[in-house]
Amino acid sequence: MDVRIFTEPQQGATYDELLAVAQASEALGFDAFFRSDHYLTMGGDGLPGPTDAWITLAGLARETSRIRLGTLVTAGTFRLPGVLAISVAQVDQMSGGRVELGLGTGWYDQEHTAYGIPFPSLAERFERFEEQLQIITGLWASEGPYSFDGTHYQLTDSPALPKPVQQPVPVLVGGFGAKRTPRIAATYASEYNVPFHGLDDTAAAFERVREACKETGRTVVLSAAQVVCVGRSTDEVERRAAAIGRDSAGLRRDGLAGSVDEAVDKLGQFRALGAERVYFQVMDVRDLDHLEVLAEVMRQSA
């Protein structure tokens, strides 16, 4: 099972702090460093303010050598698909072919209001999302000029450049929708992620995507994301839970928390459901010792 580190920088993190997490994650043997793509905190003051996901990943591409880099997930409302295709392809080149694109519809309306970003209805966001996936993957795969005539986006004779190193760049689709999400994941994605749900809900979501894949004749990697709070002692677990404003009992129930043995056991339950990859959501990016403990969970789960 691949184990990846996932951060939420909108809660408050500088580039240097994210760099420290990414480099520590690489040194400890984690498969990837991912970050959210948000511009507004979801609690607390969020100081010193947000960082841009793809600018961050471009920097990390030059300051790491092995670890994979990506978003969980970029909001489709934030960037035009042609521009996003250029950005991701460039970061893939800068990293030597280590980038993955997680893409979603966008959901956090307050950040759109705060920064003047249009926020269409959910139905329109899904329409745009599917067209974005078609355009981005089409631009990367095209061997010549690329055109697209959709409801929301039109491209005419695009040179479809630059090209990413990877062909194709892995594309991740996440979410818990029962109808549109499984179909879109089975049609366009290389990975489907269930974020922050329990075992039963995750199993149901995986099954819906498996059924959708039967219709498209494709297979996708199944993954889960879980908030983590693991310690070498009860006091350490409690301290880490308090630092992120969470209750340790709730984290044990709804996330991946407790002792190393408890975390290893729960990770095994996700593997039994078919999860091939897991994202450890690390909320306190300044607690680098937590990564050491999580690396032990990873090693014992190998």
N, C-alpha and C positions, 0 to 999 in steps of 0.2 A: 504494500500500500504506500503510495506517495504521500508524504506529509509536508504541508506547506504552511508558511507563516503569512497571516493576513492582518493588516493594520487598518485603523480608522483615523487617519490624520486630521480630519475635520474637528475631532474632539480636542485637538491641541498638540501640534508637533511641528518642529522645524525640519528643514531638509537634513540638517546634520544629524538630528536624532533618528530620522528614518534611515539615513545612511548607516548609522551604527547598528541598527536592527538588521538591515539587509546584509551587512558584512558579517555580523555575528551569526546570522542564519546560514550564510554560505559556509562559514568555518565549521559550524556544528553539523553540517551534512543535510540540512533541510533541502527539499527539492526545489522550492520556489519562494519568492517574496512577492506578495500581492498587496495591493492597497485599494481602499475604496475610492470612489470618484464623487466627492461631495464638496460643496462650497459653504456649508453652514453647519455649525455644531448642533447636536441633538440633545443637548444638556450640558450645563456648565458654560463657562465663558468662551471656551474654544481658543484661548490665547496660545500662541501669538497670531492666530488666524489660519485660514486654510492654505493649503499648497495645491498646485495644479497637478493632477495625476500624471499626465503624459510628460510634463516638464520634469517632474520628479523621476520618472522611469528613464528618461533620456540621460539624466545625470547618473543614475545608478548603473545604467548600461555601460558607462565608461569606468565605473569604480568597483565593479564586480567582474568575475570571470567565468563562473560556472552556473550560478543559480539562475533559474528562470524568473521572468518578471512579467507582471500583468495586473489587470484591474478586475475587481469583483464588486460592482461592475461599472463600466462607463455608461452614463446616462445618454440615451439617444437624443435627448433634448438639448444637450450641451454643444454639440458640434455637427456641422454638416457632414454627410457621409463621405463626400469626396475629400474634404479636408482631413477627416479622421483617418481615412485610408492612407493619405500621405504621411501623417504623423506616425502612425503605427509602423508603416514600412520603414520610415527613417530610423525609428528607435530599434527596430529589428536589425537593421544594418549596423547601427552603433553598438549593438550587443553581440554581434556575430551570430544572430539567429536564435535568440533566447526569449522572444516576446510572445505573449498570448493576449488575445483581446477578449475580455469579458464585456458583453454589451447587453443593455436592458432598455426598457421603455422610459426610465426616469419616473420617480414617484414622490419625491419630497417637495411638495408645492411651495413651502416657505422659502427654500433656497432660491427657487425661481423668482419669487417675488422680491427677495432681498437683492438679487443681482440683475434684475431686469431681463430674465430669460423667459421666453414664451412657454406656456404650459398648457397644451391642448387637452381635450378630453381624453379619457382612458382609451376609448375606441380609436380615436385618431392617433394617439401615441403608438398603439399596437400596429396600425396601418403603416405609420412612418417607420417603425422598428423593422418590420419585415422588408420594406423597400431598402432600408439602410443595409441590412444584411445582404440583400441581393447586389446592391451597388458595390459595397466594400469587397466582397469576395469576387465579384465580377471584375473590378478594376485590377485586383491582384493577379487574377488568372488570365486576363486578356493578353493575347499575343500581338494585338494591334490596337487601333483606335477603338474606344469603347463608348457606346451610347446607351441611354436608358430613358424610357418614356413612361414614367409612373404617374400616379395620382398626385403625389406630393413632391417628387423630385424628377428633374429632367437633366440629363447630361448629353452633350452633343460632341462627338469626335474628341473625347478626352484622350490624351496620349497614354493614360493609364500608367503613369510613372510617379514616383519611383517604385521599383519592385522590392518586396521584402526578400530577405535571404531564404527564409523558409517558404516552401511551396507544398502545402499551404501553411499559413500562420494558423495555429490552433485558435478556434473561436468557441467561447464559452457562453452558454445561455443558462440563466438561473431563474428561480421563481417557483411558485407553488400553484399557478393557474391550472385548472383541470382540463381545459380544452385547447386554447390557442397556444399556450406555452409548450406542451408536449409536441404538438405538430411542428411548431417553429424549430424547437430543439432538434427534432428528428430529421428535419429538412436541411438545416443550415449549420448546425453546431457539431463540433468534435467532442464537446463535453457538456453535460447537464449537471447543474449544481442545485441542491436543496439547502437553502440557508436557514440555520437556526430553528429547525423543527426536531421534534422527538422521533424516536425509532418508528413508531407506527405510522406517523404522517410521512416520514421519509420513505418507508417501504411502499406506501400507496403511490407517492409521486414517482418513484423509480418504476413501478409497474406501469403507470400511465405512459411513461416515455418508452418503455420496452414495447408496449403495444403499438405506439405511434411509429417506432422504428420498423416494425413488421410491415407497415404500410409503405414506408419509403425505401425499404431494403438497405438501410444504413445501420451502423452501430455507433454508439457514443459512449465515452467514458462517463461513469456515474460517480458523482462526488457529493460530499456534504461539508458544510461549514458549521463549526461549533465554537461558541465562546469558551475560552479556557481559563482555568484558575486552579493550578496544581501546585502542591508544595511538598516539602520533605517532612513537614510536621503539621499538626492541626493548627498551631499558631500561625504558621506561614500561610496556610490556606486562608485563614480568617483575615490576616493582614492584607493579602492580595485582593480578597473580595471587597474589603472596606475601601481599598484604594480606588476601586472602580465603581463604588457606590452600589454594590450588589450584595445580596444575601447568599452565603455559602450553601445553605440548604437548597435554595432555588437554583443555584448554579449546578449543583449535583444533579438535580432533577431535569433541568432544561438545557444543560450544557455539558462540558467535559471538565469535571472539577473533582477535587479531593486529593487523595494520595496518588502516587505514580501507579500503584496497582489498580486503584479504582479507574483511573483514566485509561489504562491499558485494557481493562475489562470492557469498558464501554466502547472503546475503539474497535475491539473485536466484534461487538454486536453490530456496529455499522458495517464492518467488513462482511459479516454474515448476510446482511441485506443486499450485498452486491456493490457496496462503495469501494471503488478502486483508489480513491484519493480523498484526503480530508484536509480542510483548511482550519488551522488553529487561529481563531480570532483573538489576537493579543491586544487588549485595550490599553494597557499601561506600557507605552513604548520606552519608558525610561528604566523599566525593571528588566535589565538584560540578564540578570540571574534567572529569571523565569524561563528564558530561552534554554538555559542549561538543563533545567528540570524537564522541560518539554522535550528536549533532545533525548533524555533518558526514556521518556514514554515512547518516542519514535523507535529507539533502538530495541526496546523490549517488545514492540509490536511488529518488528520486521519479520 
